[in-house]
Amino acid sequence: MPDLPQEPAKPAARSPREIADRYVRALSDLDPLLSTYLGIRPGEDRLPDLSPAGQQATDDLATATLADLTAVERTGPYATDDDRRCARLLRERLGAALAISAQGEHLAAVSNLFGPPQRVRDIFLAMPAASEQDWAAIARRMSRVREALAGHRESLAAGLHRGLIAGPMVSRTVVGQLSEWEAAGGGRGWFADFADSATVPAALRADLDRAAADAIGAITDLRRWLEAEYLPRSAGAQDGVGADRYGAGARRWTGANLDPREAFDWGWSQYRELRAEMDAEAQRVLPGSTALAAMAHLDAHGEAIEGVEEIRLWLQNLMDQVIADLNGTHFDLADPIRTVQARIAPPGSAAAPHYTAPSQDFSRPGRTWLPTMGRTRFPLWNLVSTWYHEGVPGHHLQLAQWRYLSGRLSMYQTSVGGVSACSEGWALYAERLMDELGYLSLPGARLGYLDAQMMRAIRVVIDIGMHLRLRVPADSPVGAGEVWTPELARQFFGLHSGRPGDFLDSEVVRYLSAPGQAISYKLGERAWLAGRAAARAAHAARGEELDLKAWHMAALSLGSLGLDDLTDELSAL
């Protein structure tokens, strides 16, 4: 990576916000993908150093930032509650990141969703692609894919040397995923397919073609190395990570030191409650059937959309209508927040729908992404609640509101410092809110919502169960008393989910590759609901009724919070 220009010495920071924002800008130097996602450096064309040296530079920055924070905190009390929350978040998040790095997790970063190759590929979807300057930046960045992936391979090789190796199921899946990227675009590769756009200026065509060919060549080289060197070693590794690594991973995704056994038992209780609720809802869909049969019936006979572009337009209309309905009634939405785009995810993506936040200046809007998995027919019963989660009032309202408040909150609180349990918990709360408001009126949509809730409860159980190798509860319909394995988790999942098999396969691999991420949804929702209940009780004690719209907007204006703080902060609103 080229040396960055030396900046003049900066005066000492005077507040947690100054420290946090300086950290974001310095981190953007080390990780240019962040610059693009935030939209703070137009024309950014670099890629991060994915080698061990790159991780060391990130760790050094975190350590220096914590020292600066300590120095500021010694000067006196926080000026505002926003400063207090910012300081606490920054200290907790950097400490969690350093703990993850100390364990060497970057040396075994193999994932079908969160891995470095996925980050490198997906950044091109976030880059502007309208002008000649835009495409020139894309071509330059594509030409650097090989160097970035070489750094990633160096990290994985160091992991092999230390015995830090991703499990066989995850490793095989990623090899297959890279093969899909190679096969895209009629065999020319994903990068060529991406660059095959009518907006590419003729003068840049040759440069883009060369860069795309080299980028997919780098993917091929990585895939071959994984097959030849990594997979044989991976075959002897465990798919689960064990208690110590899981504890650090869970803190990374939740912002709390959790009791995994309590969370596992609570997740199992949620599974049992939801199983009964789904059985009851199934009777409204197909009397006399089981929940699984009712969902199969909806797949075959329920309302569906034919065509990939047609489903994109349907999802766009759904979000546009919800924004129109909720604005002024349950939320107060600023103009930039009222725009969100429905997109189709590129081939070779993980199976789960997802959301990407707008840039800091909203020049790139928030976007939801639907992986088609090769399908052209889309039943609607299980998409409605999902788009309330990914789009409105879920991820989009929260993350876009954070961007909108960048004049008050630190950039760190609204972007880099995000805690999965806070954002995924809100999105799951948003699904529940739409059920409470009566928006699940499409036939089968409420069963789809419960199926999504069941998936999140099962995530808690099998994520903790697989990684900590716990035993399956005695009242399980399969594997009672056995130790959780990926195969048993997949079998259990299949008995309780109406989602396609390839989706469930992808989900289990995802949990194995990101210990603790899967539990953040349901545990985050638990914290949001507890905070709302406590706020209602506090208002009732004062003889008041909680204004839910005001509470929602205040809650969405706090910035990111870990589970150590979330319920207490929400309770005080």
N, C-alpha and C positions, 0 to 999 in steps of 0.2 A: 504494500500500500504506500502511495507517495506521502512524503512528509507534509504535514499540515503547516500553513504559515503561522509564525509566532505572533501571538497577540500581545499587545502591551499589558503590563501588570494592571490588575483590577483592584480598586479599593476594597477594603475588607467589607464583607456582607454585614448588614445590620439587622436582618430578620430571617426567620426560617424560610419565608417565601423567596427571598433573594437567593439563598443557598440552594433551594430546591430548583429554581429556574435556571441557575447557573449549571446545576448538575445535569438538567435535561439538555442544555445546549452542548455541554462537554460530552455527554453520552451520544449526542447526535453526530459529533465528530468521529467517535469510535464506531458507531453503528449508523451508517447513512440511511439504512432502511427507515429508521425512526424519523429522520429529516423528511423523507417522502411522505410517510403516513401523517405527520403533523403538518406538512405543507409549509415548512418554515424556510426551506432553501430551494427556490425554483431552479430547475435544471440540474438537480442533484443526480449524479451518474455513478457514484462510487458504490461499492459493496463492502460489507464488514470483513474484518480479519477474523476468520473462523478457526484459527489455529490456537493452540494453548497460549501463545504470546498475546493474542487478542483478548482472551479471557483474563489474563493477568493484568492487562491495561485497564479493563473494566473494573476488576477488583481494586486496583490501586486508586481509581477514581472514587469508588464507593468508600474506601477507607479514609481518603482525604476529605471527602464530603462530610462524613460522620465527625471527623475532628473539627471541621468548621462549625458544624451544628452545635457541638459541645461548647465551643468558645462563645458563640452567640448566646446560648442558653445561660451562661454564667453572668451575663450582663444584666439580667433582671427578668421579671415576669413577661409573659406573652402580651402583646399589645391587643390582640383580638382572639376570639375563639377560632377564627379561620387560621391564624398563626399557630395556635395550640394544636389544632387538628393536623395541620401541615407538618409540624415538627414531629409529632408522634408517628404519623404515617411514614415520613421519610426515614426515621430511625428504625422502625420495625421492618420496612421493606428492604432497606439496604442490609440490615442484619440478616434477614432471611436469605437474601441473594448470596451473601458471603458464605453462609452456612451451606447452601447448595453447591457453590463452587468448591468449598473445602472438601466436600465429598467426591468431587470429580465428576459430577453429573454431566458436564459438557463433554466429557470424554466418552460418553455412551449415549450421545444425543441422537437416537434413532427413533423416529416417530412417523406415523402416517398423517399427522396433522400439525404437530408443533416442531418438527425437525428443521435444521438449517436448510436443506434443499428446498423444503416447502416454503420457507420464508423467502429464499432467494427467488424462486419462481413467482410467488404470489405478489412480490413487490411490483412487477410489471403491470399487474391489473390495477394498481393504485396510481400509476404514473399518468400524467396528462398526455394525450395523444392526438392533439388537434393541429399543431403547427409544425413547421419544419424544425424549429428548435426543439420541440418536444420529441420528435422522432430521432433527432440527432442524439439527444440524451439517452433515449432508449437503446440506440445502437451502441453507444459507448458503454453503457451498463451491461448489455449482453456480452460485449467483448471481454468483460471482467468476470463472467460467471466461472470460467475455468480456474482462475486464481482463487476465487472464494471457495470453490468446492475442494481445491487442493488443500486449503487450510482446514476444512472440515475433515478431510481424510487424514490429515496429520493428527488431528485430535482423536479420531477413532483409533488410529494406530497406537497412539499413546495409551488409550484406554485398554487396548489388547495387551500391551506390555504390562499394565498394572492389574490386569484381570478384571477391569470394569467393562463389561460386555452386555449389550442389549440381548434380551431373550430371543429364542428362536422364532416364536410366532411373530413378534414385531419385525425382526430382521427379514424374514421371508416376505412379509407383507410389503415392506418398503422396496425390496428388490422388484416385486411385481408392479408396484406403483411407478417406479422409474421406467420400467419396461413400457408401461402405458404412455408415459410422456414421450418415449422414443417413437412409439407407433402413431402418435397423433399426427394430424395434418397429412393423412395419406402416406405415412411413413417418413415424412420429412422432419417430424419432431414438433413438440409443443411450441418451441420458440418461433419456428418458421410459420406455424399456424397462427400464432399471435400476431406476427408481423405482416401477415397476408391481409392488409387493410387498404381500402381505397383511399384513405387519407395519407398514405405514405408518399412523400414527394419523390418524383422520379429520380432526382439527383441522389437520393439516399438509398435507393433500392439495392444497389450492389453492396453497400456497407452493411445494411441490415441483413441481407442474405448471408454474407460472410459471418457476421456476428452470431446469427441464429444457428448456423451450421456448427460453429465452434462451441456454442453453448450446449447444444444437444450432444455434441461429441464429448463434452465434459461429463454430461449425465451418463452417457454410455460407459465412459471410463470408470466413473464411480460405481455404476452398477456391476461392471465386470469385476472390479476389485472387491466389492462386497460379496459377490458370488464365490470368488476364488479364495479370498483371505478371511473375510469376516464370518460368513455363514458356517464354515466348518468349526470355527471356535465358538460361535454362538450356540451351536447344537448342544454343547455341554453346560450352558449357562441356565440359570433359573429365570422363569418368566416373571416371578414376583421379586420385589426388591428387599423384603425384610423390614423389621420394625424400625431400625435406626434411620435408614434412608426414607422410609415412608413418613416418619414423623417430620423430617425436614421438608419433604415434598408437600405434605398436608399444610404445613405452616406457609409455604410459598403460595399456595392457592387459596387459603382461607384467612390468613392473617391472625392465626390463633394457635396455641398449643393445645390440641384437642386430645381427649381421651378416646382413642380409636374403638375401644370395646363399647363404651357408652354410645358412640355414634353408630356402631354396627347394630347394637340391640335396638336403638331407636329406629334405624332404617328398616329393621325386620318388622317392627310394630307398624310402621307406615305401610309396608308391603301387605301385611295382613288386613289392615283397614281398607286399603285401596282395592284389594282383591274382592272383598265383600261389596264395595261400592260399585265396582265394575260389573259384577254379576247382576246387581240390581238394575244398572243402566242398560245392560244388554237386553233385558226383557222389554225395554221400550223400543229397541231396534228390531229384535227378532224374538218374539215370545217363545219361551221354552228352550232357548239356546244358551250356550255358555258365552262368556265374553269373547273368547277366541273365535268361536263360530260366528258371532255377531259381527266382529271386525272383518272376518273373511267375506261375509255377506256384503258388507259395505264396500269392500274392495271390488267385488264382482258386480254389484247391482246398485250401489250408491251413486250419488251425483259425482261426475268426473269431468275433467277437461281434457280434450284431445289436442295434442300439439304442444311443442316446447314453447314457441312464442306465445301461444294462446294462454298457457298457464302463467307465463311471466306477466302478461297483461292483466290477468285475473288477480294475481297477487298485488300488482301495483294498484289496481282499483280498490282492493280490500284495504290497503294501508291509507290511500287517499281518503276513503270514506270514513275510516275510523278517526283520522286526524280531524276531519270536519265535524264529526259527532262529539269528540271528547274535548276539543278546544273550547274553552269558556264554560264548560260544564264540570269536568273533572280535572282539567289541567288548564293552565294559561301558557300558551305556546308562542314564543317569539317567531317572527317571520322565517328566519333561516331554518328553524327546526321543523317547519311544516313541509319540507321537501325531503323525500327519501326515495331511493330507486330500488326496484326489484331487478335482480340480475340472475343469469344462469351461470352456475359455477363451471369452470373449464373441466375437460376430461382429466381423469387421474386425480381428482380431488377426493378427500375423505367423504364418507357418505352423509355426514350430518350437515343440514343447513347451517348457515352462520351469517354473521353481520360484520361489516367493517365501518368504523366510525368516520365522520367527516374530518376534513383537514381543519386546522385551527381557524382558518378564515372562511370556511364553508365553500371554497371554490370547488372542492370535491365533496359531493354530498354523502350522507350515510347511505349504505347499500346493504340489502339482504341478498344472499346467494343460495340458490337451489341447485344441488347436485341432481342430475337426472338419472345417473347410473344406467344410461342407455334407454330409459323409458320414454315413451311418447304419450302415454295415457296416465293421468294423474287424478286419483280419487281425492275428493276434497275433505272427507271427514276427519283426516288426521293432519291436514295442512292449516286449517283455520287457527287453531290454538298455537301451532308452531309459529305462525307469522305474527300473532300477538306477542310472542316471546322474542322473536328475532327483530321484528320491526316496531310496531306501535300497538300498545304503549310500553313495550319492553325495552330492548337494548337501545333502539334509536332515541326514544325520549330521554333516557338517562344520559347516554354518552353525548348526544347532541346538546343537551342542556349544560353539561359540564363544559363543552367547548364554548358555548355561548357566554358562560360566566368567567371566561379567561381573564377578564379585567379585574375580577375580585379574587378568584382562587388562583393558586399557583398552577403553572402548566403541569407540574409534577402531579398534583392532585387530580387533574382531569385527563391524564394520559398515562405516562410511564408508571405512576404509582398505583395503577388500577389493581384491585384485589378481586379475583374471580368470584369469591363468595358474595361480595357486595353487588357486582353487576349481574351475575347469573341468578343470585337470589332475588334481585329486583325483577328480572325477566320472568322468573317462575311466579313471583308474586303478581306480576302483570297478567299472566294467564288466569290466575285465580280471580283477580279483580274483574276481568272480562266475563268470567262465569257469574260472579256476583251481580254484575250489571245486566245480565241477560243476553249477552252477545253470542252465545253458543246455540243459536236457534236452527242452524242448518242441520238436517237430519243426520244423526251420528256424530256431530261435532263435539257434543259433551263426552261421548265415549272416547273420542280422540283426545280430548283434554285429560281425561282420567288415564288413558294409555300413556300420555306424556308424563303425567305425575308418577305412574307406576314405573316408567323407565328410570326416572330420577331416584326413586326409592331403591330400585334394584341396583342402580349405580353405587349407592352407599354400601349396600351389602356385598356386592361382588368385588368392588374395588378394594375395600378393606380386607375382605375374605381372601382374595387371591394374593395380595401383597404380604399379608401377615400370616397366611396359611392357616386361617381359622377353620373350625369345623362347621359344617352345614347344620342349621338348627333341626331339631328332631321332628318338627311338624312340616318340613319341606316336602313337596311332592316328589322330589328327586334327590338322591345323594345324601339322605339324612344320616348324620354322623360322620360322613366322609370329609376330608380336607378339600377346601375349595381349590379347583384347578381351572385354567382357562376353558378346557373342554366342558367341565361341569357347569361353569358359569354360562357358557353359550347355550347349553341344553336348558338350563333354568330360564334364561332370558327368552328362549324360543317358546316356552310354555306359557309365557305371560305377556307377550307383546304381539301387537298386530302389525309390526313393521317387517319389511322384507328381510329375508335371510342375509343378503349381502350387506344390508345396513347393520344388522346385529353382529356379523363377523367383524366389520370395521370398528364397531363400538368397543368390543372386547379388546381388540388390538390397541385402540386409543387409550383405554384405561391402563393397560400394561405399560404404555410408553410415557405416561404422565402421572405418576403416583400422586394421589390426593386431589387431582383436578376434578374427577367425576363426582366426588362427594360435595363439592362446593355449591352445587345447585340447590339441593334439598336442604342442606344445613344453612345456606344463605337465606332461603325462603323462611326457614324457621326463625331466624333472627329478625327478618323484616316483619313477620306476623307478630312476633313477641313485642317488637317496638311499637307497632300500631296499637296492639291491645293495651300496652302500658300507657301510651299517650291518651287513649280514650279514657282509661281509668283515672288518670291524673286530671283530665278535664272534667270528668263526672264528679270527682271529689270537690272541685271548685264550683259545682253547679252549672257547668257549661257542657255543650255538645261539641265534639271534635268536628271541625270543619275539614272534611277529608280532602277537598281540593287544595286548601291552604297547606295541609299536612303533606300532601304529595309534592307540592312545589318546594316546600322547605326541605323535605327529605332529598329531593333530587338536586338541591343546591348545596349540599354538604361536601360534595366531592367524594372521592373514594375513601372507604373505611374498612378496616379488618374486622373480623368477628369479635375480637377482643373489645371493640368499641362500638360496633354498629347498633346493637340494641339499646345501649345506654343513650347514645346520641339521638336516636329516633324517639325514645321515650320522653325526652325533654322538649320535644317540639310542640 
